[in-house]
């Protein structure tokens, strides 16, 4: 019984750590999904760019989409991933 509980705790901890330090981003030009390791822990899993490759400015987006774009810039673009 202790072995089953230990295995369960190990699996739970592994999934939790993976969720916090890894993520998936959707490429802003080709719409492909890419797995990546985040540079700092974050609960957010999926990152996408509401702007994409359009000429819209970030100020023209809604507050929610501005937040998504800032996350995308911080975790993906600034780290050199979506080029």
Secondary structure, DSSP 4 states (H G I P E B T S, - for coil): -HHHHHHHHHHHHHHHHHHHHEEEEE-TTT--EEEEE-SS--S--EE--SSTTSS--GGGS-HHHHHHHHHHIIIIITTT---
